[in-house]
């Protein structure tokens, strides 16, 4: 029966063929499971394929990038306008002479974010009232300022920044 080497060879080839058949069946079954899992992954709850979802996502991302760019341009313009607007206002009242009661004199500043603007000063005395307007550049007056005027400019420079 199996005394002949050819018989051993035929039996070995048969065993290998049978093993190959079992392996092929096993791998075929695994491939079917993988295909089902791939199809389930490809079709999400929305019913769209993965390719459709990615294409939709890319379109939405591009639309959002364009909208962000548009908003960034508008925001830049608004920040520039806010920096140049005279929004730092300060009022310092003081008594310019010992003859009058109350703090009737004042220094009023209108400064932008860079510390430039105007300083309006009113000096009240018994005899007269004088009003001065001075230019302020970078937080400094072009001429010598009264201590009260410097105080008003200093307070206005401490305002909020954009």
DOTORTI-161410 format. One record per atom (N, C-alpha, C): x, y, z. Coordinates in steps of 0.001 Angstrom, whole numbers, plus 500000, padded with zeros to 6 digits. Each point is the difference from the previous one (the first is absolute). Layout:
! residues N
   east  north     up
      X      Y      Z
...
END
This chain:
! residues 162
   east  north     up
 500745 498869 500000
 499255 501131 500000
 500826 501255 500000
 500712 500325 500981
 500799 501218 499919
 501481 499656 500037
 500356 498944 499446
 501399 499640 500019
 500785 500667 498890
 499344 500406 499002
 500624 500572 498821
 500184 501517 500225
 501162 500575 499625
 500201 501442 500183
 499010 500844 499198
 499524 499484 498898
 499029 500760 499203
 498706 500120 500785
 499656 498945 500725
 498776 500041 500796
 500119 501067 501090
 501180 500094 500588
 500224 501050 501008
 499868 501398 499383
 500521 500099 498799
 499958 501285 499312
 498558 500378 499661
 499242 499043 499539
 498589 500265 499654
 499229 500352 501260
 500252 499296 501086
 499306 500284 501260
 500378 501385 500517
 501266 500374 499885
 500450 501325 500446
 499384 501112 499168
 499972 499785 498681
 499400 501011 499113
 498522 500120 500297
 499343 498911 500247
 498567 500028 500329
 499754 500760 501298
 500872 499755 501005
 499851 500700 501286
 500222 501495 499823
 500999 500345 499212
 500274 501421 499746
 498838 500630 499244
 499438 499279 499029
 498864 500518 499234
 498795 500186 500909
 499777 499014 500879
 498885 500115 500939
 500208 501172 500946
 501220 500186 500498
 500323 501138 500871
 499817 501317 499234
 500427 500041 498745
 499842 501212 499184
 498530 500299 499787
 499190 498981 499810
 498566 500185 499821
 499368 500580 501262
 500380 499465 501158
 499492 500536 501270
 500442 501452 500210
 501242 500300 499674
 500512 501376 500139
 499270 500946 499046
 499755 499551 498786
 499284 500828 499024
 498585 500284 500498
 499343 498975 500544
 498641 500191 500524
 500019 500970 501186
 500989 499827 500870
 500118 500898 501157
 500241 501452 499555
 500932 500173 499058
 500299 501345 499511
 498824 500602 499232
 499288 499162 499257
 498818 500490 499280
 498951 500512 500988
 499799 499261 501064
 499030 500420 501025
 500436 501314 500670
 501283 500121 500282
 500524 501244 500599
 499839 501175 499033
 500209 499771 498709
 499850 501050 499011
 498539 500456 499914
 499063 499078 500079
 498578 500356 499971
 499668 500880 501207
 500504 499634 501194
 499776 500811 501204
 500616 501386 499830
 501194 500062 499443
 500666 501290 499773
 499205 500867 499024
 499486 499395 498937
 499207 500757 499030
 498750 500575 500657
 499330 499194 500825
 498803 500492 500703
 500356 501155 500926
 501105 499878 500715
 500436 501078 500898
 500359 501250 499204
 500640 499831 498853
 500378 501148 499160
 498760 500712 499465
 499021 499228 499551
 498761 500601 499502
 499291 500724 501135
 499967 499411 501198
 499375 500656 501148
 500742 501279 500350
 501329 499987 499908
 500779 501200 500285
 499764 501059 498933
 499875 499550 498753
 499824 500943 498903
 498630 500674 500045
 499002 499313 500448
 498648 500560 500101
 499723 500338 501462
 500041 501293 500315
 499742 500436 501364
 498495 500110 500216
 499627 500502 501135
 498585 500143 500330
 499283 500902 499006
 500688 500961 499431
 499384 500912 499052
 499726 499323 498668
 500589 498857 499778
 499806 499304 498747
 500969 500440 498921
 500862 500966 500307
 500970 500479 499026
 501262 499155 500067
 500643 499885 498873
 501253 499252 499983
 501109 500862 500586
 501096 499357 500314
 501138 500691 500586
 500526 501077 499044
 500023 499691 498715
 500457 500977 499009
 499083 501219 499965
 498686 499756 500060
 499037 501113 499986
 500150 500857 501256
 500184 499340 501138
 500187 500739 501251
 501268 500853 499958
 501075 499440 499482
 501252 500760 499906
 499859 501173 499040
 499340 499810 498879
 499801 501087 499045
 499151 501112 500609
 498933 499627 500708
 499149 500993 500669
 500797 500747 501063
 500798 499259 500759
 500814 500612 501046
 500997 500987 499401
 500638 499653 498888
 500955 500905 499357
 499313 501266 499504
 498802 499862 499429
 499253 501188 499549
 499670 500908 501177
 499533 499403 501091
 499660 500791 501190
 501240 500671 500578
 501134 499302 500019
 501246 500563 500514
 500446 501176 499146
 499897 499865 498682
 500371 501102 499111
 499084 501198 500203
 498695 499745 500173
 499053 501092 500245
 500318 500706 501320
 500333 499209 501023
 500336 500597 501294
 501295 500811 499929
 500981 499503 499241
 501251 500754 499837
 499730 501345 499335
 499153 500003 498980
 499664 501249 499316
 499275 500949 500942
 499099 499466 500792
 499260 500844 500944
 500928 500552 501080
 500911 499189 500497
 500965 500460 500999
 500877 501094 499412
 500421 499826 498770
 500821 501015 499341
 499232 501310 499859
 498737 499898 499612
 499166 501201 499872
 499842 500697 501356
 499739 499213 501041
 499846 500579 501339
 501311 500590 500510
 501116 499364 499680
 501297 500522 500431
 500256 501365 499372
 499633 500157 498725
 500149 501302 499348
 499135 501061 500654
 498756 499634 500300
 499095 500957 500662
 500508 500333 501398
 500471 498990 500724
 500495 500221 501354
 501230 500905 499989
 500874 499800 499020
 501179 500868 499884
 499610 501453 499793
 499000 500230 499144
 499529 501369 499767
 499397 500594 501267
 499236 499180 500727
 499391 500490 501239
 501049 500315 501066
 501020 499150 500105
 501064 500258 500969
 500754 501274 499644
 500248 500211 498714
 500690 501215 499564
 499159 501237 500337
 498714 499900 499750
 499103 501117 500322
 499950 500240 501508
 499968 498923 500769
 499966 500140 501462
 501286 500636 500520
 501161 499640 499389
 501267 500592 500445
 500056 501494 499707
 499373 500425 498908
 500060 501404 499612
 498873 500837 500587
 498988 499352 500560
 498893 500769 500565
 500424 500631 501325
 499433 501124 500268
 500315 500734 501241
 499094 499472 501110
 500351 498852 500517
 499156 499362 500993
 500555 500059 501420
 501204 500502 500148
 500580 500144 501335
 499787 501438 500455
 498949 500209 500751
 499626 501326 500473
 500249 500082 501502
 500561 501103 500426
 500213 500219 501434
 499767 501469 500322
 499406 500231 501156
 499728 501360 500483
 500634 500151 501369
 500792 501051 500153
 500585 500330 501299
 499532 501408 500334
 499313 500125 501102
 499544 501322 500456
 500983 500519 501040
 500191 501321 499999
 500931 500592 500954
 499637 501457 500240
 500575 500550 501056
 499800 501401 500359
 501237 500746 499529
 499810 500893 499012
 501152 500683 499418
 500488 501169 500853
 499144 500519 500846
 500427 501103 500877
 499378 499795 501367
 500676 500467 501005
 499503 499856 501366
 498844 500937 500310
 499684 500932 499100
 498953 500987 500261
 498598 499428 499836
 499843 498957 499182
 498665 499469 499717
 499812 498679 500724
 498808 499733 500394
 499699 498717 500617
 499607 498987 498938
 500223 498743 500256
 499605 498950 499058
 501036 499795 498903
 499914 498878 499404
 500912 499651 498901
 499305 500319 498681
 500058 501280 499581
 499324 500430 498788
 500861 499845 498750
 501295 499912 500154
 500885 499791 498854
 500087 498503 499714
 500332 499679 498754
 500092 498575 499653
 500967 499788 498844
 500468 498765 499905
 500805 499536 498874
 499322 498740 499484
 499632 500004 498720
 499270 498896 499387
 500811 499474 498821
 500311 498696 500025
 500792 499396 498915
 499123 499099 499151
 500299 499975 498700
 499394 499103 499024
 501162 499328 499276
 500330 498753 500377
 501161 499315 499414
 499590 498697 499324
 500771 499627 498976
 499800 498695 499357
 500926 498976 500661
 500072 498782 499420
 500794 498920 500584
 501497 500299 500017
 500470 500822 499063
 501423 500344 499947
 500349 501206 500874
 499008 500556 500702
 500256 501147 500871
 500025 501322 499257
 499357 500059 498853
 499934 501241 499235
 498576 500529 500027
 499885 501314 500018
 498680 500623 500036
 500109 501450 500422
 499009 500437 500771
 499979 501396 500452
 499798 500069 501502
 500391 501150 500530
 499818 500323 501412
 499286 501336 500053
 498834 500018 500622
 499203 501218 500145
 500107 500441 501451
 500486 501226 500209
 500188 500510 501362
 499219 501280 500163
 499284 500089 501111
 499271 501216 500346
 500547 500502 501337
 500487 501247 499989
 500516 500625 501218
 498982 501067 500430
 499413 499789 501155
 498966 500891 500521
 500590 500856 501117
 499901 501299 499853
 500396 500935 501066
 498805 500890 500307
 500170 500879 500973
 498913 500915 500352
 499712 500952 498842
 501025 500448 499330
 499839 500992 498948
 499626 499411 498645
 500476 498784 499694
 499799 499496 498647
 500066 498467 499961
 499652 499493 498832
 500098 498562 499727
 500743 499854 498673
 501080 499237 500019
 500779 499779 498781
 499945 498511 499653
 499890 499737 498708
 499945 498630 499524
 501156 499796 499026
 500743 498920 500211
 501148 499666 499152
 499791 498604 499422
 500484 499836 498803
 500001 498668 499397
 501428 499702 499552
 500475 498819 500351
 501379 499617 499683
 500001 498655 499288
 500973 499835 499154
 500181 498748 499280
 500868 499062 500839
 499605 498747 500057
 500757 498977 500733
 500433 498941 498986
 501273 499699 499961
 500544 498976 499100
 500806 498996 500833
 499611 498747 499955
 500722 498950 500734
 500010 500222 501500
 498945 500601 500521
 499903 500229 501436
 500747 501216 500494
 500546 500814 499105
 500768 501185 500378
 499392 501235 499336
 500001 501089 500726
 499568 501273 499428
 501134 500652 499242
 499634 500809 498997
 501032 500695 499233
 500570 501179 500785
 499253 500453 500984
 500497 501055 500893
 499896 499483 501436
 500568 500780 500928
 499992 499581 501407
 498560 499929 500516
 499702 498927 500730
 498653 499792 500523
 499942 500325 501488
 498844 500463 500441
 499761 500194 501435
 499972 498633 500685
 500281 499961 501281
 499955 498705 500705
 498633 499309 499864
 498922 500772 500049
 498663 499427 499864
 499783 499447 498582
 500559 500679 499008
 499900 499523 498619
 500794 498694 499837
 501197 499947 500589
 500794 498775 499956
 499270 498850 500678
 499313 500309 501085
 499230 498988 500717
 498862 499473 499107
 499298 500883 499319
 498907 499584 499114
 500534 499146 498851
 501128 500400 499412
 500597 499222 498909
 500446 498632 500520
 500628 499972 501169
 500452 498729 500581
 498844 499052 500270
 498887 500509 500509
 498824 499157 500244
 499436 499456 498692
 499947 500857 498979
 499454 499557 498710
 500906 498943 499364
 501298 500098 500193
 500912 499011 499424
 499836 498633 500666
 499472 499973 501210
 499784 498737 500716
 498725 499287 499582
 499287 500506 498978
 498746 499382 499553
 500216 498666 499316
 498910 499392 499657
 500033 498663 499366
 500636 500064 498616
 500690 498938 499645
 500662 499902 498691
 499374 498884 499186
 500004 500180 498684
 499493 498959 499091
 501184 499244 499458
END
